[in-house]
């Protein structure tokens, strides 16, 4: 029965539609790099590195980069371009052609669910960076005296508390609306005039601002001679000196592997959609490597040389360790604003820092939104303007509980299931489909089609055996370490139970709705294919 459902390229009406294509090769690389470069490059990476053995963290980091990051990147580029040939920009259609089974397209719904679900709360975080850029430029947080008060400033801005700084969610909602409006406008412009155009100036701009900030940090030296141990050199030492004892801790390996998922945006469903706008002549192998190289330059050589070193220079090693253990938000939105107060020209450099985070976050948001955009355009023939308005409107509506229930763990619950557990599970699924069900020979052929160089043979067994085994171990380990605790809400305050259940209900509803939309889309295709002329 499954055989009857599958259609050929010529039979599929979606394949005859003219889909958009990237205009230039450099535009493809920059758009893919924009997808990967996000807030995590400049905040999450240095915190993860500082928390997990400093320079020793880079050992499992680069092992995961080679054994998971690069193979998955090529696999997702291959799946995406393969689906684009059949008129599909999202994984339901791609999986439908990879696996000749009725269930395949519903499994592919996860590749829309994950990026769209993450987009809902990621937009809110991106809006904080825009707000803080404005706060820095106007000097709004310059009078905040210390770290504890800056924590209160952030909490009041987010609406988790009321104090002399903010007494409602109003300011946060204004910046959230602006962020979603900008995102919607870019999406409505399409692939070339919207995504590629923004990536073409956005990625170089992040590098320029990043280099300026690295230069400013490098020239700080020892800001206070009374504390000679508080210096940029000691900060770099804390960040990069290896503590090899940490390598015995499995959490360090899990953290390093998790960072690779975040930094390369593999397992999210976004790369496949971007790759669907490639032609058969486009080079997947070299372009993919250029993309990951651009991202790694951004993360390791810019992200690793700003936040932690400058925090050590102003707060000292002991306090920086405490801040790093508190997470990326504490470092980015509480510690660094205090440093900008003391830094000559701090208002300008603070505004540049947060604007850098905003541009990086916005570029990632665009990529997270595009799978839903492509699904609405490809499967339901909506214009890009209508699709953009629908995506933007849904984001604005669905983010409301995250804004108002932030203090109850709503965002954290969504982030674990979507941004941690979900992306690893989905990555494992797509490897099994592309390498094992679609068959290795077909997979290599698809990836290397139009390539200027062949994939090194080392990666053949890696993709076929090492990467899926690595992911399976990671999935089990993560589930054992955090999954059971989160499922049974261990450590959750009883008063927060309803909000956690509401977060789970929201995620389940979004997934089931997408599965139903996939069903409707294929019913529509079936009617068109079997329509009898009058």
N, C-alpha and C positions, 0 to 999 in steps of 0.2 A: 504493500500500500504506500510505503514511503517513496517508492520509485515514481509513483504517479504524480506526486506533488512537485517534484523538481522540474524546473523549466530551463530551457536553453537560453543563451544570450539573445537569440533572435526572437524568442517567444516572449521574453520579459519586456513589457511595455516601458518599464523604468529605464531600460538600457537605451531606448531611442531618444530620451530626453537629452537636451544639450545641458550638460553640467558645467559649472565653472571650473576653470583650471588656473593653477598658479601662473603668474606672468613671467617670472624669471627664476633661475636656479638659486641665486643668492636670496631671493625672496622666500623660497621654500625653506632654505637653511635657517634664515632669520626667524621665520614664523614658527618652525619647529623648536628653535632655541628659545623663542619667546614663550612657547608652551611650557618648556622645562624650567626656565629661569623664573623664580617666584620669590615670595617673601622668605621661604624656607632656606634659600641660598644664603641670605644675609643674616638671618636670625637663628633658624633651627640648626643649621650646620655648625656654626661656632659653639652653640650651647651643647649639642650632642658630642662634639669633639672634646670640649672641656670637661664634660661629665664622665666621659668614658675612656680615660687613659691618655688624653692629649694626643701626641704623635702616634702612639700605639693604636689609636682608633683608626688611623689611616690604613693599617694593614688589612683588617677585615673589610674596611671600606673599599679598597681597591680590588680585593679578592671578589667581593660581591659585584663590583663594577664590571669585572671581566667575565665572571661566570653567570651573572644574572642580567645586569644592566645592558651591556652591548648585545647579547643574544636576544633579549626581549625587545630591544629597540628595533633590531632588524626584522624580527618576527612580526611586530606590529606594523612596521612600514610595509612589509610584504602582504599581510592580510588586508591592509587598507587599500593599497593599489589594486589588489585582486578584486575587492568588492567594488571599487570605483569603475572597473570595466563593465560591471553588470548594472550600473546605475545606482549603487547603494553606498551611502556615506556613513553608515552605522553598522554595528556588529550584528543586528538581527539578519539583515540581508547578506552580510559577509559570511556568517556562520551557516546560513541556509545553503550557500554554494559550496562551502568547505565540507559539510557533513550532510549527506543525503538522508535526512531524517526530519519528521515534522517537529520534533522537540527543539531542533537546533536554533530556530529563529527566536523561540521564547527564552532560551539560554542566552542568546545575544542581547536580550532586553537589559541584562545587567550592565552591558557596556554603555547604555544611555543612563540608566539609573544611578550608577556610581558618580560620573562627572556632574550630572545635574544636581544630585543630592549634596555633593561637596560644594558646588557652586552656591547653593542657597546660604550656607553659613560662611563660606570663604568671602563672598561679597561684603559681608558685615565686617570681617577682619580687615579687608582692603580699605574699607571706608574709614577705619580708625587711623590708618596711615595718612590719608588725605587730611583728616581733621588735625592730626598732630603736626603736619607740615604747616597748616594755617596757624595753629597755636604757637609754633616756634617762630614763625615770621612776625606774628603780631605781639609776641612776648607774653602770651596768656599764662604760661606756666613758669615764667621767670621768678615769680615771687614765692613759689612753692619751696619751703626751706630744706626738706630732707627726704630720704627714701620712703619713710613710712607715710609722709604726707603725699608723696607722688603716687604711692599705691592707692591712697584715698582719692586722689585726683582722677586716676584711671577708673576706679570703681564708680565714682559719681558720674563721670562722662558716660559710662556704659549703662547707667541707671541701676546699678546694684546697690547704691547708697545715695543719700542726699547730704550735702554739706555746703560750705560757702562757695564751692566752685561750680557745682551744677545741682539743680533740684528736680530734674526730670530727664526723660529720655529725649527731649526735643532736639538738642544739639546733635546727638548721635543719629537720630532719624533724618535730620537734614542732610548730613554728609552721606548717609546710606542712600538716600534718594538721589543725590547728585552722582554717586558712584554707579548706581544701577542705570541711571539715565545716560551716562557716558557709554557704558557697556552696550546698552540697547542701540544707541546711535551708531556705534562702530559695527555691530552685527548687521544692522540694516543696510550698511554700505556694501556688503558682500565680501567675497574672498579677496579680490585684487584691490579694490578701492578702500576696503575696510581693514581686514585682517593683515594682508600683506603690506599695505601702506603704513599701518601703525607699527608693525614689527620692524619695518625698514628704518624707521627713525627711533622707535622705542628701545630696541636692543642696543644700538650704538650709544644712545643717551644714557642708559644705565651704566654702560662701561665708562663713559666720560665722567659722570658724577662719581662713580665708584673709584676711579683712578684719582680724582681730585681729593676725595675723602681719605684714601690710602696715603696720599702724599701728605695731607694735613696731619694724619695720625703719626706717620713716620718722622715728622719734624717736631713732634711734641717733646721727645726726650724724656726728662724727668720734670713734670710740671711743678712739683713742690720740692725744693732742695731739702726741706726739713724731713722728708721721707724718701731717702735715696733708693729704697727698695721698690718704690712705686714708679716704675718706668716702663716705657714701651718695650724695651728689650726683655724685661721680666715678664711682661704680658705675652710677648711672643713665645718666651720660654714655657710659660704655663700652657699656652695653646698647643705648642708643637713638640715639646720634650716628651719622649715616649715613656710611659709607665707600663712596661711589658708584663707586670703582674696582672694588669687588668685583662689581658688576653685569656686568662684562665676563667674569666666570668662569661658565661653564655649570654648574659644580657648585653654585653658589649658587642658581640657578634650580631645579635638581633637588632640592636640599635643601628649599627653600621649598615646592615642590609636594608632596614627600614628607610634609612636616609637615602639610599640609592633609588628606592621607589619614589620617594618624594622629589628628589632632585631631577630625575630623568622623566618623571611623569609616566612611567611605564605601569601598566595594569589599570589605568584610569579610563581607557576607551577613547582618549583624545587623539593620540597619534594616528590611530586607524582612520579617523575621520579626516584629519589633515592630509594623510597619505592618499585618500580616495580621490583627491583632486590632482594627483600625478598622472602622467601619461606613461605608456609602456616604454617610452624611450628615456624617461627620467631615471637617473642613477640613484638607487636606494642605498647601495653599499657605502659609497664615498660620502654622499650627502648626509647619511645617518651618522657616520663618524665625525663629520664636520660639526654636526649639531651637538653631539655629546661633548666634543672638545670645547666648543663655545661655552656650553653650560659649566663644564668643570673649571674653566678659566674663571668664570664668574663666581663660582662657589668657593673654590680652594684659594685662589690668588686674590680675590677681592673680599668675599665674605669672611674668610679666615684671618684677614689682616686688619679688620676695623673694630668690631664690637667688643670682643674679649680683651685685646691688647689695651685699648683706650680705657676700658673699665678698670683693669689692673692699675693703670697709670694714675687714676684718680681715686679709686676706692681701696687699693691694696689687694694682695693676693687672697687673704682670708675672706674678706667681704665679697670678692668676686666669685669665689667658690660657692658661697651661700646664694648669691644671685643666680649663678649658673644652675644650681640645683633647683631653683624656683621656676626655671623654665624660660622659654624664649620671650614670652610676653613681659615678664618682669625685667629682663635685660633690655628689650627694645623700647618699652613704653614707660618704664619707671627709672631705671638706672641711667640710661643714655640722656634723657632730657635734663637730668641734674648735671651731667657733664657738660652739656651744651651751655648751661648757665655760666659755667666757669671758664669756658673756652673763649679766647679772643675771637670775635666774629661769630660767636656761638649761635646767635639767632639765625644767621644765614646758613651755617653748616648744619644746624638742626633741621632747618626747612629742606635743605638738599637731601639729607639722610632720609627723612620721612617721604620726600617726593620720590626718591629712588625706590623705596619700598612700595610706594603707590603704583609707579609705572610697572615694576616687576609683578606686582599682584594683579594689576589690571590685565596685563598680557596673559597671565595664567588664567584669569577669569574668562577671557575671550575663548581660550582653548577649551575650558570646561563647558562653556555654553554651546560650542559648535556642534557636538553630537546631537543635542536636542534640535538645534536649528536644522541640521542636515536631515534628521528623521522627519521633521514636519515638511520640509521642502521636497525630499525625495519620495516619501511614501504617501503624503497627503496633498502634494502639489501646491502648497502654500507659497505665496511670494515671500521673498526674504524680508520685506518690510513687515508683513503680517506675522511671519514666524518670529521676527525680532521683538515685536510688541507683545506677542504671547509669552515668549521666554522671559522678557523683562518684567511683564506683569505678574507672572507666576513667581518669579524670584522675590518681587516686592511683597506679594501676599504670603508666601510660605516662610519668609524670614521673620515674620511677626512673632511667632512663639519663641524663636531663638533670641530675639532682642529682649523680650519681656521675661523670659525664663532662664536667662543666662546664668544667674546665680544658683540655679537649681541643678546644674550639670547637664542641661539640654544639649548644648553644643558639644561637650565632651562625649556624650553618648553617641551622637551622630558621627563624630569624628572617628571613634574607634571602629564602628561597624562599616562605615563607608571608606574612610581614609587609611585604615590600617588593615583590618581583617579582610575587608571586601576586595581591595586591590590585589592582595596576594592570592586570594582564591580565584579571582578572575584571570590573573596572569597564568596560573596553573591550568585553568580551563582552556585558554587560547593556545597554549603550547601543545596540549593533548590533541586539540582539534587540528591545528596547522601542521604539526610534525608527525603525529601518529595516525590520525584519521585521514587527513589529506595526503599523507605519505611524505617521507623525507625528500625523495627525488623531486616531487612536484614543488615542495616548499623551497628547496635550494634554487630550482629553476625560476620560480616566481621572484625570489629576492634578487637574484643575479641578472635578471632580464634588464638589458640596457645599461648595465654597470660597467664602469671603466676598469674595475678590478674585481677579481673573484674573492669570495670570503675565504680567509685562511682555513685550511683543512682542520686546524686545531679546533675550530668552532663547530664542526659537524657533530662529533660525539658529545660536545658540550651541550649543544641545543637539544640533542636527542635524549641524552641520559642525565648529564650533570645538572643542568638547569631545573628540570622538573623534580628531580630528587631533592635538590637544594630547597626548592620552593615548598615541597611537601614537608620536609623537616621544619622549615621556618613556620609553616602554617600550624603544625602540631605544637611547636614550642610556644608560639605566640598565644595559641588558644589555651594551652596549659598554664602559661604564665599570667595572662590577663583575662582570657575569655570567660573562664568559669566564674571568676570573681565578678566580672561585669554582668554576666547573665543572671546571677543570683543577687546582684546589687550589694555585694559585701562592701562595707564602708560607707554606703549611702545613708544619709540621714532619713529617718522614717518620713519626715515631712516632704522629702523630695521624691518619694516613690511615684506619686501620680504624674509628675513631670517626666520622669524617666519612661514610664509606660506610654505617655503621650508621644514622646520622641520615637519610640518603637512603633507606635501606631501610625505616626506620620510617615516614617520610612517604608513601612509595609504597604500603606495605601499608595504611595508614589510608585513602588515597584509593581503592585497589582494593576494599577492604572496603565502603566507602560506595557505590561504584558497584554492587557486587553486592547490597547491601541495597536500593538503588533498584530494581534488577531484580526482586527478590523482592516488593517492595511493589506494583509494577505487575502482576506475575503474580497476586498476591492480588486486586487490583482486577478484573482480567480474569475471574478465576474467579467472583467475586461477581456481576459484571455479566451473565455468561452462565449463571448457575446456573439449572437447570430444576427447578421445584417437583415434588415427588413426587406 
